[in-house]
Amino acid sequence: MVVVVVVVVVVVVVVVVVVAVAVVVVVVVVVVVTVNYIEMLKCGQAMKALLKSGDTEKIVVVVVVVVVVVVVVTINYIEMLKCGQAMKALLKSGDTEKIVFFANVSRQREIYVMAGHYLQTLDWQTDPEIMKNIIGFYTKGRSPEALAGFYDACAQVWLLILII
């Protein structure tokens, strides 16, 4: 009977936490969308003022700049998605040499962190080169949490070695 009550309480707490996280996410999304909408309105007002001025050269320049920015952002986003997909495929293959090479070539934070996580699944305790790569990838990926976790794992391994 007591176990059932504890399980029910745990389930209720988990549901409450999940709902709270969902509410926070919705609030953040609403704030971001609102800020972007306000910025868009400011740009719209500036464009209306420019249209009223009748200066066609400036209007053409602004339109061309906007189109170029949209194209560049779209291309960068697509390339970023391709790199992420390529890294995931490499991680599935398990080819450590190619994973390290690709992470170094891509020079993207997310890719560095993914490579560091993968290298931690290997036998890093006996291979100093893997340890060096893990530390380097977490540093380049600007992931202090992952780096701290790795240093913690290193400390635990060395403590076990000292105790034994």
C-alpha positions in Angstrom: 0.0 0.0 0.0 2.8 2.4 0.9 4.7 1.5 -2.3 1.6 2.4 -4.4 1.3 5.8 -2.6 5.0 6.5 -3.2 4.7 5.6 -6.9 1.6 7.8 -7.3 3.4 10.7 -5.6 6.4 10.3 -7.8 4.3 10.1 -11.0 2.4 13.3 -9.9 5.7 15.1 -9.2 7.1 14.1 -12.6 3.9 15.2 -14.4 4.0 18.6 -12.6 7.6 19.1 -13.5 7.0 18.2 -17.2 4.0 20.6 -17.3 6.1 23.3 -15.6 8.9 22.8 -18.2 6.4 22.9 -21.0 4.9 26.2 -19.7 8.4 27.7 -19.5 9.2 26.7 -23.1 5.9 28.1 -24.3 6.6 31.4 -22.5 10.1 31.6 -24.0 8.8 30.9 -27.5 6.1 33.6 -27.1 8.7 36.1 -25.9 11.1 35.3 -28.8 8.3 35.5 -31.4 7.0 38.8 -29.9 10.5 40.4 -30.0 11.0 39.2 -33.6 7.6 40.6 -34.5 8.4 44.0 -33.0 11.8 44.1 -34.9 9.9 43.1 -38.1 7.4 46.0 -37.5 10.3 48.4 -37.1 11.8 47.3 -40.3 8.4 47.6 -42.0 8.0 51.1 -40.7 11.5 52.0 -42.0 10.6 50.5 -45.4 7.3 52.4 -45.5 9.2 55.7 -44.8 11.6 54.8 -47.6 8.8 54.0 -50.0 7.1 57.4 -49.2 10.4 59.2 -49.9 10.3 57.8 -53.5 14.1 57.2 -53.6 14.1 54.2 -55.9 17.8 53.6 -55.7 17.7 53.2 -51.9 14.6 51.0 -52.2 16.4 48.7 -54.7 19.5 48.5 -52.5 17.5 47.6 -49.4 15.5 44.9 -51.3 18.7 43.5 -52.7 20.4 43.4 -49.3 17.4 41.7 -47.7 17.3 39.1 -50.5 21.1 38.4 -50.1 20.8 38.2 -46.3 17.9 35.7 -46.6 19.8 33.6 -49.2 23.0 33.5 -47.1 21.2 32.6 -43.9 19.3 29.9 -45.7 22.5 28.4 -47.2 24.3 28.5 -43.9 21.4 26.8 -42.2 21.3 24.1 -44.8 25.0 23.5 -44.6 24.8 23.3 -40.8 22.1 20.7 -41.1 24.2 18.7 -43.6 27.2 18.8 -41.2 25.1 17.5 -38.4 23.6 14.7 -40.5 27.1 13.8 -41.7 28.5 13.6 -38.2 25.6 11.4 -37.0 26.3 9.0 -39.9 30.0 9.0 -39.0 29.1 8.3 -35.3 27.0 5.4 -36.4 29.9 4.0 -38.5 32.2 4.1 -35.4 35.2 5.1 -37.5 37.1 7.1 -34.8 39.8 8.4 -37.2 37.2 9.9 -39.6 35.1 11.3 -36.7 38.2 13.1 -35.3 39.1 14.4 -38.8 35.6 15.6 -39.6 35.2 17.4 -36.2 38.5 19.2 -36.8 37.6 20.1 -40.3 34.0 21.2 -39.6 34.9 23.7 -36.9 31.4 23.8 -35.5 30.6 23.7 -31.8 28.0 21.1 -32.0 30.2 18.8 -34.0 33.1 19.2 -31.5 30.8 18.3 -28.6 29.3 15.3 -30.5 32.9 14.0 -31.2 33.9 14.5 -27.6 30.8 12.5 -26.4 31.7 9.7 -28.9 35.3 9.6 -27.8 34.2 9.2 -24.2 32.5 5.9 -25.1 35.9 4.5 -26.1 38.7 3.3 -23.9 40.1 6.8 -23.2 41.6 5.7 -19.8 44.4 3.9 -21.6 44.9 6.1 -24.6 46.3 9.6 -23.9 45.6 10.7 -27.5 41.9 10.1 -27.0 42.0 12.0 -23.7 43.7 14.9 -25.5 41.1 14.9 -28.2 38.2 14.8 -25.8 39.6 17.8 -23.8 40.3 19.7 -27.1 36.9 19.0 -28.6 35.0 20.1 -25.4 37.2 23.2 -25.2 36.7 24.1 -28.9 33.0 23.3 -28.6 32.8 25.7 -25.7 31.1 23.1 -23.5 32.4 23.7 -20.0 29.7 21.3 -18.5 30.9 18.4 -20.7 34.6 19.2 -20.0 33.9 19.3 -16.2 32.0 16.0 -16.5 35.0 14.5 -18.3 37.5 15.8 -15.7 35.2 14.3 -13.0 35.3 10.9 -14.8 39.1 11.2 -15.0 39.3 11.9 -11.3 37.1 9.0 -10.5 39.3 6.7 -12.6 42.5 7.9 -10.9 40.9 7.5 -7.5 40.0 3.9 -8.3 43.6 3.3 -9.4 45.0 4.8 -6.2 42.6 2.8 -4.0 43.4 -0.5 -5.7 
